[in-house]
Amino acid sequence: MNLKKWTMLTVLAVSQAAAVMPAAAAEAPVTEASELNDQLADTTNESTVEETTDVNDATEYVDDVTGSVDDSVEEENAPTSGDTDSTEDTQGDVSVTDDVYIPAAANQLILYMNSAKMVQDGQIYTATQPMTVKNGVSYVAIRSLVNRVGLQFYYDTATKETVITQGEQVLRFKTDSNVYTVNGEARQMKGPAFQQKNVFMVPLTSITQALNIPYTVDNVNKTVILDLVSKPVASFTTKPSVDIYATQSQVTYLTQSSSPRGLPIVNERWEGRQDVFQEPGNYTVTYSVQDSSGQWSDPYSLTITVKPQNQPPVALFTTDKKEYKMGEKITITDLSTDDENRIEKREWVNNKLAFFESGEKEISLTVTDKMGLTSTYTQTITITNETLYEEDDFNKLFTPYGELYNFDGGEVPQMETVPVSVTSGSRLLIRANSPERVFQDGIVYQEVGTGSQRILVHYVNETGRSVKMYVVATNNNIVPATVNVEASGFGGPSPFATAAGKAGTQRYLQSLVDGSQRATTLLNPGESKVILPELSAASMKPDQVISLLSDLNTDQPIQYTVIMVEESADPLLAMQTLPKLDKDGIHNRGTYMNADRTMEYTEEVGRKEQRIVIGDNNVDPNLTGTDGIDGSTASNAGNFGVLYKIRLSNVAPYSLITFNPRGGLYTGYAMVNNQIVGIANQGGVRAPNENSVLYRTGHMAESVEIYFTAAAGSNLPVNLLVTPLPEYKPNN
């Protein structure tokens, strides 16, 4: 080629390029990112699309002269059927004529509308499919974009999802679906993903929004410019986060850092960090990190308030007297103080309500504040040779509600049984407690209930891994149904069955008082929903126990399914394939009518020693019903899940009401005249020689109402004892 022809061709190419490039002194108009899809859709009908084509034509013409840039950029091979965009982009060096294209600044990726061309860091790339507008939505070949943005990509054959990741971000797409997930959270796309010539296409904005990639639209040059500058992110917390004291607190810095592009963090920088601050005041501590590309994060700062040195607490108490008779009540007033009013623990030695031996008695109190500093105070009192009360009489008169005392439990069976009249409410009990020790995922119980119902759930996780339990309500009717929660109490997860049962019972009784657990769930025909969410709020670790007692009311028959599944499983999906587990032959599951039992007595009680028997299957018979899974006959041993309402209309003056277990250890709560009382406050009560105080009447006869339901994990039967109090004596 002669020099003249070379010159003419070069001038022609440059002039064609100039026709579509913005003037050097003018800035191309930029569109707001939120208008991207509308702008890209419009380009399919605008004549200005030809401007981009002209750029390509000019380049091809120049290529004929200079040695063909495009010939060095190979088209990506389309993936074979079933292979979702598994090919790599190819690339070529840009020649000196690349000024025909819009130059990409550092950390920018330029996509050309209706074109497969992409420009990044001085190189041209070709996508497997052009950037496409379909039904007003802009689509890109996902693999081509992923390669350029620096993400990870794979196809999940198990779920048939295309997955891209960036650091801790995980995006999952399915063909023909307009829903994708970001870290498991479902999000809506502007249009469904689809296959185009065996290339997986997704809306561009689904990726930019999920990964927070900023972009602008250049209308003149028909491009979308993605800004790929992604600084790492740094943050930290301190332990302790508050209550940091000068010279005393060892501060631990808990750092968090990440790269949006998944790059490793290779360096960090601190300003103002001190592990122990020597003086009180406010200190600013700043943390920054650097990734492997050399990018530093923005500084992350916390202001740490350092308090003056913590002072130890001061232990102090007084007794109402210095000298007492044997069996005389001792009143102790705790006067301990702390500079921040944060005494965390009190440990008493010999702080008895009374002593029954004469002599000098040393009482001691040690208090500990939140920093672990302690103080001890000791006082000595004198017990004379005189006796005011014998120990048994003293215990009956002065043991606080919810506390216990020892007595001769062998005398209880000889006490007269109060001839209460018994009536039953129509509430249905669904008791799920077998197999109590669950060794595999499955349906542990299933039943249909309508109207007033109560659900009791009590299980131990023996699967060897963390699981969750759910109650799923299903409306199999042709009309909508409403599930109303009237009261509910949940305990656990706990390594101790008695602790879980005790906590669940307390919360259930409290919800009867204050209505705090009331909730309503609407179920459409054929719909299933998880109800009673407190049951599944936390995972059960191996060997942990949960306990739930809930009152429900429904306007249609509802199927309840109680399941145990792996902690990350979707309960509604898992329920469809779970096996129904066999009962263990020891514990109880079943469905029983008449689960509200009222015991009333209108005659006077308390003039003599009497008892009310609960859960013995003799005086108080078990409920009988059926197993909701296998249809066999069931007997509710101990009547767990039954709510007893005990109404004594005429309790004599100076009467004592106590709780005495007869079957073993019992730990729970009762509600007496609308006040919740522990059985016992600390730990439990053991059969047969421990007695927990529930109530005392005063100088007038009273009506007493007791609500009681057996706490799961405890032992039945139990007795309520109503006995006369000893005579009060003056203590002077």
Residue pairs with C-beta under 8 A, 6 or more apart in sequence:
1 65
6 65
9 61
9 62
9 64
9 65
10 62
10 65
12 61
13 58
13 59
13 61
13 62
13 65
13 97
13 100
16 54
16 57
16 58
16 61
17 55
17 58
17 59
17 99
17 100
19 54
20 51
20 52
20 54
20 55
20 221
21 221
22 28
22 220
22 221
28 218
28 219
28 220
28 221
29 218
29 219
29 220
30 216
30 217
30 218
31 39
31 216
31 217
31 218
31 219
33 208
33 214
33 215
33 216
33 217
35 217
36 138
36 204
36 205
36 215
36 217
36 224
37 136
37 137
37 138
37 190
37 203
37 205
38 136
39 217
39 219
40 113
40 131
40 133
40 138
40 217
40 224
41 133
41 136
41 137
41 138
43 49
43 113
43 114
43 133
43 222
44 114
44 133
48 222
49 113
49 114
49 222
51 220
51 221
51 222
52 112
52 113
52 114
52 115
52 221
52 222
55 100
55 101
56 115
56 117
58 100
59 69
59 70
59 97
59 100
59 101
60 70
62 69
62 97
62 100
63 69
63 70
63 71
63 97
66 95
66 96
66 97
67 95
69 92
69 94
69 95
69 97
69 98
69 124
72 92
72 93
73 90
73 91
73 92
73 124
73 125
73 126
74 90
74 92
74 126
75 90
75 116
75 126
76 87
76 88
76 89
76 90
76 126
76 127
76 128
76 144
77 87
77 128
78 87
78 128
78 197
78 198
78 199
79 85
79 86
79 87
79 128
79 143
79 198
79 199
80 198
81 198
83 155
83 198
84 142
84 143
84 155
84 162
84 200
85 128
85 141
85 142
85 143
85 144
85 153
85 162
85 199
85 200
86 143
86 155
87 128
87 143
88 147
89 118
89 125
89 126
89 127
89 144
89 147
89 148
90 125
90 126
91 123
91 124
91 125
92 123
92 124
93 123
94 101
94 122
94 123
94 124
98 122
98 124
101 110
101 117
101 119
101 124
102 110
102 119
102 218
102 221
102 223
103 119
103 122
104 110
104 119
104 120
104 121
104 122
104 225
106 121
107 227
107 228
107 229
108 120
108 225
108 226
108 227
108 228
109 118
109 119
109 120
109 148
109 149
109 225
109 226
109 228
110 118
110 119
110 120
110 223
110 224
110 225
110 226
111 118
111 131
111 140
111 145
111 204
111 223
111 224
111 225
111 226
112 118
112 131
112 222
112 223
113 131
113 133
113 222
113 223
113 224
114 130
114 131
114 132
114 133
114 222
115 130
115 131
116 126
116 127
116 128
116 129
116 130
116 131
117 124
117 125
117 126
117 127
118 124
118 125
118 126
118 127
118 144
118 148
119 125
120 148
125 144
125 148
127 140
127 141
127 144
127 145
128 141
128 143
128 144
128 199
129 141
129 144
129 196
129 197
129 199
129 201
131 138
131 139
131 140
131 204
131 224
132 138
132 139
132 140
132 196
132 201
133 139
134 191
134 194
134 201
135 191
136 190
136 191
137 189
137 190
137 191
137 203
138 203
138 204
138 205
138 224
139 191
139 194
139 196
139 201
139 202
139 203
139 204
140 201
140 202
140 204
140 207
141 196
141 199
141 200
141 201
142 153
142 162
142 164
142 173
142 193
142 200
142 201
142 202
142 207
143 153
143 199
143 200
145 204
145 207
146 152
146 153
146 164
147 153
149 166
149 207
149 211
149 213
149 226
149 228
149 261
150 166
150 228
150 261
150 262
151 164
151 165
151 166
151 211
151 261
151 262
152 164
152 165
152 166
152 262
153 162
153 163
153 164
153 165
154 163
155 161
155 162
155 163
156 162
156 163
156 172
159 172
160 174
160 175
161 172
161 173
161 174
162 172
162 173
162 174
162 193
162 200
162 202
163 170
163 171
163 172
163 173
164 170
164 171
164 173
164 207
165 171
165 262
166 211
166 260
166 261
166 262
167 258
167 259
167 260
167 261
167 262
168 183
168 258
169 182
169 183
169 210
169 211
169 260
170 181
170 182
170 183
170 184
171 180
171 181
171 182
171 206
171 207
171 210
171 211
172 180
172 181
173 180
173 193
173 200
173 202
173 206
174 180
174 193
175 193
175 194
175 195
175 200
176 192
176 193
176 194
177 192
177 193
178 188
178 189
178 190
178 191
178 192
178 193
179 186
179 187
179 188
179 189
180 186
180 187
180 189
180 193
180 202
180 206
180 210
181 187
182 210
187 206
187 210
189 202
189 203
189 205
189 206
190 203
190 205
190 206
191 203
193 200
193 201
193 202
193 203
194 200
194 201
195 201
204 224
207 213
208 214
208 215
208 226
211 260
212 260
213 226
213 227
213 228
214 226
214 227
215 224
215 225
215 226
215 227
216 224
216 225
216 227
217 223
217 224
217 225
218 224
218 225
228 261
229 295
230 259
230 260
230 261
230 295
231 260
231 295
231 296
231 297
231 298
232 257
232 258
232 259
232 260
232 263
232 265
232 289
232 290
232 291
232 295
232 296
232 297
233 257
233 258
233 259
233 260
233 289
233 297
233 298
233 300
234 255
234 256
234 257
234 268
234 287
234 288
234 289
234 297
234 298
234 299
234 300
235 255
235 256
235 257
235 287
235 300
236 253
236 254
236 255
236 256
236 285
236 287
236 300
236 302
237 253
237 254
237 256
237 302
238 244
238 251
238 252
238 253
238 254
238 302
238 304
239 251
239 252
239 254
240 249
240 251
242 305
243 249
243 307
243 370
243 371
244 251
244 277
244 304
244 305
244 306
244 307
245 306
245 307
245 308
245 309
245 310
245 371
246 277
246 278
246 279
246 280
246 306
246 307
246 308
246 309
247 276
247 277
247 278
247 309
248 276
248 309
248 310
248 371
249 276
249 277
249 306
250 275
250 276
251 274
251 275
251 276
251 277
251 304
253 273
253 285
253 287
255 268
255 287
257 265
257 268
257 289
257 297
258 265
259 265
259 291
261 291
261 293
263 291
263 292
263 293
264 291
264 292
265 289
265 290
265 291
265 292
266 290
266 291
266 292
267 289
267 290
268 287
268 288
268 289
268 290
269 287
269 288
269 289
269 290
269 296
270 285
270 286
270 287
271 285
271 286
271 287
271 299
272 283
272 284
272 285
272 286
273 285
273 287
274 283
274 285
277 283
277 304
277 306
279 306
280 306
280 307
280 308
281 305
281 306
282 303
282 304
282 305
282 306
283 303
283 304
283 306
284 301
284 302
284 303
284 304
285 301
285 302
285 304
286 299
286 300
286 301
287 299
287 300
287 301
288 296
288 297
288 298
288 299
288 300
289 296
289 297
290 296
290 297
310 339
310 340
310 369
310 371
310 373
311 338
311 339
311 373
312 369
312 373
312 374
312 375
313 336
313 337
313 338
313 339
313 343
313 367
313 368
313 369
313 373
313 374
313 375
314 336
314 337
314 338
314 367
314 375
315 336
315 365
315 366
315 367
315 375
315 376
315 377
316 334
316 335
316 336
316 337
316 365
316 377
317 332
317 333
317 334
317 335
317 336
317 363
317 365
317 377
317 379
318 332
318 333
318 335
318 379
319 330
319 331
319 332
319 333
319 363
319 379
319 381
320 330
320 331
320 332
320 333
321 330
321 381
322 381
322 382
323 381
323 382
323 383
323 384
324 330
324 354
324 355
324 381
324 382
324 383
324 384
325 383
325 384
325 386
325 387
325 388
325 731
326 354
326 355
326 356
326 357
326 358
326 383
326 384
326 385
326 386
326 387
326 388
327 354
327 356
327 387
327 388
327 389
327 390
327 391
327 393
327 394
328 354
328 388
328 389
328 731
329 353
329 354
329 394
329 398
329 731
330 352
330 353
330 354
330 355
330 381
332 351
332 363
334 346
334 365
336 343
336 346
336 365
336 367
336 375
336 377
338 367
338 369
340 369
340 370
342 369
342 370
343 367
343 368
343 369
344 368
344 369
344 370
345 367
345 368
346 365
346 366
346 367
346 368
347 365
347 366
347 367
347 368
348 363
348 364
348 365
349 362
349 363
349 364
349 365
350 361
350 362
350 363
350 364
351 363
351 365
353 394
353 398
353 399
354 389
354 391
354 394
354 398
355 361
355 383
356 390
356 391
356 394
357 383
358 383
358 384
358 385
359 382
359 383
360 380
360 381
360 382
360 383
361 380
361 381
361 382
361 383
362 378
362 379
362 380
363 378
363 379
363 380
363 381
364 376
364 377
364 378
364 379
365 376
365 377
365 378
366 374
366 375
366 376
367 374
367 375
367 376
368 374
388 729
388 731
389 397
389 726
389 729
392 407
393 726
395 405
395 406
395 407
396 405
396 656
396 723
396 725
396 726
397 725
397 726
397 728
399 405
399 693
400 693
401 677
401 693
401 694
401 695
402 677
402 678
402 679
402 680
402 681
402 692
402 693
403 680
403 681
403 682
403 692
403 693
404 680
404 685
404 690
404 691
404 692
404 693
405 690
405 691
405 693
406 689
406 690
406 691
407 689
407 690
407 691
408 689
409 660
409 687
409 688
409 689
409 690
409 691
410 688
410 689
411 609
412 611
412 660
412 662
412 688
412 719
412 721
415 609
415 610
415 611
415 719
415 721
416 608
416 609
416 610
416 611
417 610
417 611
417 612
417 613
417 619
418 601
418 605
418 610
418 611
418 612
418 648
418 722
419 601
420 599
420 600
420 601
420 612
420 646
421 599
421 600
421 601
422 597
422 598
422 599
423 597
423 598
423 600
424 594
424 596
424 597
424 598
425 452
425 594
425 595
425 596
425 597
425 598
426 451
426 452
426 593
426 594
426 596
427 452
427 453
427 454
427 551
427 594
427 595
427 596
427 643
428 449
428 450
428 451
428 452
428 453
428 454
428 591
428 592
428 593
428 595
429 453
429 454
429 456
429 591
429 592
429 593
429 595
429 623
429 625
429 636
429 641
429 642
430 445
430 447
430 449
430 453
430 454
430 455
430 456
430 560
430 591
430 628
431 456
431 588
431 589
431 590
431 591
431 592
431 636
431 640
431 641
432 444
432 445
432 455
432 456
432 457
432 458
432 459
432 562
432 589
433 456
433 457
433 458
433 459
433 587
433 588
433 589
433 640
433 712
434 444
434 583
434 584
434 585
434 586
434 587
434 588
434 589
435 444
435 581
435 582
435 583
435 584
435 587
436 458
436 459
436 460
436 584
436 586
436 587
437 459
437 460
437 462
437 584
438 444
438 459
438 460
438 461
438 462
438 463
438 564
438 581
439 462
439 463
440 463
440 579
440 581
441 463
441 467
441 563
441 564
441 565
441 566
441 569
441 574
441 578
442 563
442 564
442 578
442 579
442 580
442 581
443 561
443 562
443 563
443 575
443 578
443 579
443 580
443 581
443 629
444 459
444 562
444 563
444 564
444 581
444 589
445 560
445 561
445 562
445 589
445 628
445 629
446 559
446 560
446 561
446 562
446 580
446 628
446 629
447 559
447 560
447 591
447 628
448 557
448 558
448 559
448 560
448 628
449 552
449 554
449 557
449 558
449 560
449 591
450 554
450 555
450 556
450 557
450 558
451 553
451 554
452 551
452 552
452 553
453 551
453 552
453 553
453 554
454 549
454 550
454 551
454 552
454 595
454 641
454 643
455 471
455 532
455 548
455 549
455 550
455 552
455 560
455 562
456 548
456 549
456 640
456 641
456 712
457 469
457 471
457 535
457 546
457 547
457 548
457 562
458 497
458 500
458 501
458 545
458 546
458 547
458 548
458 640
458 712
458 713
459 469
459 545
459 546
459 564
460 497
460 543
460 544
460 545
461 467
461 493
461 540
461 541
461 542
461 543
461 544
461 545
461 564
462 542
462 543
463 542
463 564
464 542
465 542
465 566
465 567
466 539
466 540
466 541
466 542
466 566
466 567
467 539
467 540
467 564
467 565
467 566
467 567
468 536
468 539
468 540
468 564
468 565
468 566
468 567
468 569
468 571
469 535
469 536
469 540
469 546
469 562
469 563
469 564
470 530
470 535
470 536
470 562
470 563
470 565
470 571
471 530
471 531
471 532
471 535
471 548
471 560
471 561
471 562
472 528
472 529
472 530
472 531
472 560
472 561
472 562
472 563
472 571
472 572
472 575
473 483
473 521
473 523
473 528
473 529
473 530
473 531
473 558
473 559
473 560
474 523
474 527
474 528
474 558
474 559
474 560
474 561
475 481
475 523
475 524
475 525
475 526
475 527
475 528
475 556
475 558
476 526
476 557
476 559
477 525
477 556
477 557
478 525
479 525
479 556
480 522
480 523
480 524
480 525
480 556
481 522
481 523
481 554
481 555
481 556
481 557
481 558
482 520
482 521
482 522
482 523
482 554
482 555
482 556
483 520
483 521
483 523
483 531
483 552
483 553
483 554
483 558
484 518
484 519
484 520
484 552
484 553
484 554
485 517
485 518
485 519
485 520
485 521
485 531
485 532
485 550
485 551
485 552
486 518
486 551
486 552
486 553
487 508
487 511
487 512
487 515
487 517
487 518
487 550
487 551
488 507
488 508
488 511
488 517
488 532
488 534
488 548
488 549
488 550
488 551
489 503
489 504
489 505
489 506
489 507
489 508
489 509
489 510
489 511
489 517
489 548
489 549
489 550
490 503
490 504
490 507
490 532
490 534
490 535
490 546
490 547
490 548
491 499
491 500
491 501
491 502
491 503
491 504
491 505
491 506
491 507
491 546
491 547
491 548
492 499
492 500
492 503
492 504
492 540
492 544
492 545
492 546
492 547
493 500
493 538
493 539
493 540
493 541
493 544
493 545
493 546
494 500
494 503
494 544
494 545
494 546
495 543
495 544
495 545
496 545
496 713
497 545
497 547
497 712
497 713
498 665
498 667
498 684
498 711
498 713
498 714
499 545
499 667
499 713
500 545
500 546
500 547
500 712
500 713
501 547
501 667
501 668
501 711
501 712
501 713
501 714
502 667
502 668
502 669
502 684
502 711
502 713
502 714
503 547
504 547
504 548
504 549
504 711
504 712
505 549
505 668
505 669
505 709
505 711
505 712
506 668
506 669
506 676
506 678
507 517
508 549
508 550
508 709
509 669
509 670
509 671
509 676
509 707
509 709
510 516
510 676
511 517
511 518
512 671
512 707
513 671
513 674
513 676
517 550
521 529
521 531
523 529
523 558
528 572
528 575
530 536
530 571
530 572
531 552
532 548
532 550
534 548
535 546
535 548
536 571
539 567
540 546
540 567
545 713
547 711
547 712
547 713
549 641
549 709
549 712
561 575
563 571
563 574
563 575
563 578
565 571
565 574
565 578
566 574
580 629
583 589
583 627
583 629
583 630
588 634
588 635
588 636
588 637
588 638
588 640
589 627
589 628
589 629
589 634
590 625
590 626
590 627
590 628
590 634
590 635
590 636
591 625
591 626
591 627
591 628
591 634
592 623
592 624
592 625
592 634
592 636
592 641
593 623
593 625
594 623
595 623
595 641
595 642
595 643
596 642
596 643
596 645
597 639
597 642
597 643
597 644
597 645
598 644
598 645
598 646
598 647
599 612
599 644
599 645
599 646
599 647
600 646
600 647
600 649
601 647
601 648
601 649
602 649
602 650
603 649
603 650
604 650
604 651
604 652
604 701
605 648
605 650
605 651
605 652
605 655
605 722
606 651
606 652
606 653
606 654
606 655
606 656
606 697
606 722
606 723
606 724
607 652
607 724
608 723
608 724
609 721
609 722
609 723
609 724
610 721
610 722
610 723
611 660
611 719
611 720
611 721
611 722
612 646
612 719
612 720
612 722
613 619
613 620
613 717
613 719
614 620
614 639
614 644
614 708
614 710
614 716
614 717
614 718
614 719
614 720
615 638
615 639
615 663
615 710
615 716
615 717
615 718
616 662
616 716
616 717
617 635
617 637
617 717
620 639
620 717
622 635
622 636
622 637
622 638
622 639
623 635
623 636
623 639
623 642
624 633
624 634
624 635
624 636
625 633
625 634
625 635
625 636
626 632
626 633
626 634
627 633
627 634
636 642
637 716
638 663
638 710
638 715
638 716
638 717
639 710
639 716
640 709
640 710
640 712
640 716
641 709
641 710
642 709
642 710
643 707
643 708
643 709
644 706
644 707
644 708
644 709
645 705
645 706
645 707
646 705
646 706
646 707
646 708
646 720
647 703
647 704
647 705
648 703
648 704
648 705
648 706
648 722
649 703
650 701
650 703
651 657
651 697
651 701
651 702
651 703
651 704
651 722
652 697
652 701
652 724
653 697
653 698
653 699
653 700
653 701
654 696
654 697
654 698
654 699
654 724
654 725
654 728
655 696
655 697
655 722
655 723
655 724
655 725
656 693
656 695
656 696
656 721
656 722
656 723
656 724
656 725
657 672
657 693
657 694
657 695
657 696
657 704
657 706
657 720
657 721
657 722
658 691
658 692
658 693
658 694
658 720
658 721
658 723
659 666
659 670
659 679
659 685
659 691
659 692
659 694
659 718
659 719
659 720
659 721
660 685
660 687
660 688
660 690
660 691
660 692
660 718
660 719
660 720
660 721
661 685
661 686
661 687
661 688
661 690
661 714
661 715
661 718
661 719
662 687
662 688
662 717
662 718
662 719
663 687
663 715
663 716
663 717
663 718
664 686
664 687
664 714
664 715
665 684
665 685
665 686
665 687
665 714
665 715
666 679
666 684
666 685
666 686
666 687
666 711
666 714
666 715
666 716
666 718
667 679
667 680
667 683
667 684
667 685
667 711
667 713
667 714
668 679
668 684
668 710
668 711
668 714
669 676
669 677
669 678
669 679
669 711
670 676
670 677
670 679
670 694
670 706
670 707
670 708
671 677
671 706
671 707
671 708
672 694
672 695
672 704
672 705
672 706
673 695
673 704
673 705
674 705
677 694
677 695
678 692
679 685
679 692
679 694
680 692
684 714
685 691
685 692
687 715
691 721
694 706
694 720
695 704
695 706
696 725
697 704
706 720
708 720
710 716
710 718
